[in-house]
Amino acid sequence: MDANKYDVIIIGGGVMGCATAYYLLRFDANLKIAIIEKDPSYEFASTPLSDGNTRVQFNIKENIQMSQFGLQVLSNFADEFETNDVKPDVAFRSQGNLFVLDDNSKDEAFEGYQLQQSLGCDVQWLTPQDVQIYYPLYNLKDCVAGTYGAKDGTMSPMGVLNGYKNKVVQLGAKYLHAEVQRVLTEKKQVVGVQLMTGDILHSKLILNAAGAWAKSVAEGAGIQLPVEPTKRQVTIIETNIKLEKNLPALFFPSGLYLIHEGAGLFMVGKSFADDYVGTDDFVWHKEVFEEKIWHELVEFIPEFDRLKILRGWAGLYEVNTFDGNALLGEWRELGGFYLANGFSGHGFQQCHAVGRYTAELMLGKNASVRFIYFFC
Ligand SMILES: Cc1cc2nc3c(=O)[nH]c(=O)nc-3n(C[C@H](O)[C@H](O)[C@H](O)COP(=O)(O)OP(=O)(O)OC[C@H]3O[C@@H](n4cnc5c(N)ncnc54)[C@H](O)[C@@H]3O)c2cc1C
């Protein structure tokens, strides 16, 4: 048998690639799978640079259901992903997510809330007074209502990635340290990949799980994806605020968010329209927090006028410029070429559902949930 021939080749060993490999092997333990990862340290991969937050508070049914499935998987993650007597610890903090609503965002949020209710989510509609009970530090500026998801929370993205990765390696997937140079095709069908070394691996099923690099991987197969690698910054701040228990993660209508990390520590971020697009800048700039975020934070939480900027990092969102949601499934004009791309900043929480659904599609099974957008 040809050692370079695989049933499935997965380009990218981040959380999407590893989760898909896991479900493929759960459906068929005999599959020969290659996960090709150009940087096993994951220095620039989005997964470890993520905030690790999960929520059911979306306005689209498919996104809500993906998070619901994710929470189900996480509830048994340590047992399901135990390898060599080690149970992975994803350090889940079920602190809840609190969305502040103003006049402009209230109506759309109410529609989302009704949808979440109809799908059985544990989400409450809050008056400003309720918001203050959940978040006493917030002065209620601009607040006309709020929503609170009690089961939403934050965890270690690397804990989840390692859980999937270690398990698939144990189950027999081949994890290769190599970079895919291009996807090889013949008569509108994928036939393999060529590595930077010149080596060729063969397969008629290939998954593009290259995260922020998905567009360039697809371009190599003659496909234009509307996915742009977009730089986002996160800053960790320390305050003297004494709190007895973790506050919920707090999200403002402007996109500003604040995740309480315990004691006086908070993680803060916000996306800006002029955030850099490209894969060559991972430098975190303290000035972005000082000049573009801090003053807004103090408007809402006056106690934040004194704080220490501890550290920060920059990572890439894989922004789907078409509609800001996942692109999943087989590219219709290229047989065997599957996408799990364009998650636009909320992919980490969707890895479980995406992994399962993509595996089902690739194996021609009836998908368990119909939550997919076919862009192509
Ligand atoms: C600052 C920040 C905060 C975020 N916060 C959240 C959050 O709170 N909740 C949430 O759900 N999501 C969040 N996200 C989004 C989330 O991180 C991503 O959607 C998710 O991790 C994408 O996983 P992935 O496996 O597709 O990509 P990645 O983790 O980037 O993995 C892709 C892998 O492909 C490899 N690769 C690329 N090209 C090639 C090639 N040619 N050959 C071989 N290997 C290749 C890369 O090295 C990389 O390891 C955040 C992202 C950022 C940047």
The ligand as a Gaussian input file, in Angstrom:
#p B3LYP/6-31G(d) Opt

LIG

0 1
 C       -7.999000      37.402000      19.901000
 C       -8.984000      36.326000      19.541000
 C      -10.035000      36.042000      20.401000
 C      -10.960000      35.041000      20.068000
 N      -11.935000      34.746000      20.976000
 C      -12.810000      33.753000      20.694000
 C      -13.776000      33.376000      21.653000
 O      -13.833000      33.906000      22.763000
 N      -14.658000      32.397000      21.333000
 C      -14.625000      31.765000      20.112000
 O      -15.465000      30.903000      19.872000
 N      -13.681000      32.088000      19.193000
 C      -12.765000      33.046000      19.447000
 N      -11.809000      33.368000      18.538000
 C      -11.826000      32.693000      17.219000
 C      -11.170000      31.324000      17.293000
 O       -9.894000      31.429000      17.868000
 C      -11.048000      30.716000      15.888000
 O      -12.280000      30.835000      15.205000
 C      -10.678000      29.247000      15.954000
 O       -9.617000      29.025000      16.840000
 C      -10.300000      28.759000      14.556000
 O       -9.715000      27.467000      14.648000
 P       -8.962000      26.875000      13.407000
 O       -8.528000      25.507000      13.768000
 O       -9.800000      27.056000      12.188000
 O       -7.707000      27.861000      13.187000
 P       -6.252000      27.836000      13.841000
 O       -6.277000      27.599000      15.282000
 O       -5.565000      29.095000      13.371000
 O       -5.570000      26.593000      13.159000
 C       -5.234000      26.611000      11.776000
 C       -3.876000      25.923000      11.650000
 O       -3.566000      25.751000      10.278000
 C       -2.165000      25.827000      10.161000
 N       -1.870000      26.082000       8.737000
 C       -2.213000      27.176000       8.026000
 N       -1.795000      27.048000       6.750000
 C       -1.200000      25.840000       6.649000
 C       -0.555000      25.140000       5.587000
 N       -0.462000      25.676000       4.359000
 N       -0.020000      23.921000       5.836000
 C       -0.096000      23.376000       7.087000
 N       -0.681000      23.999000       8.147000
 C       -1.229000      25.226000       7.908000
 C       -1.780000      26.953000      11.092000
 O       -0.411000      26.877000      11.460000
 C       -2.734000      26.729000      12.260000
 O       -2.137000      26.005000      13.311000
 C      -10.850000      34.338000      18.838000
 C       -9.783000      34.618000      17.970000
 C       -8.854000      35.586000      18.327000
 C       -7.699000      35.861000      17.394000

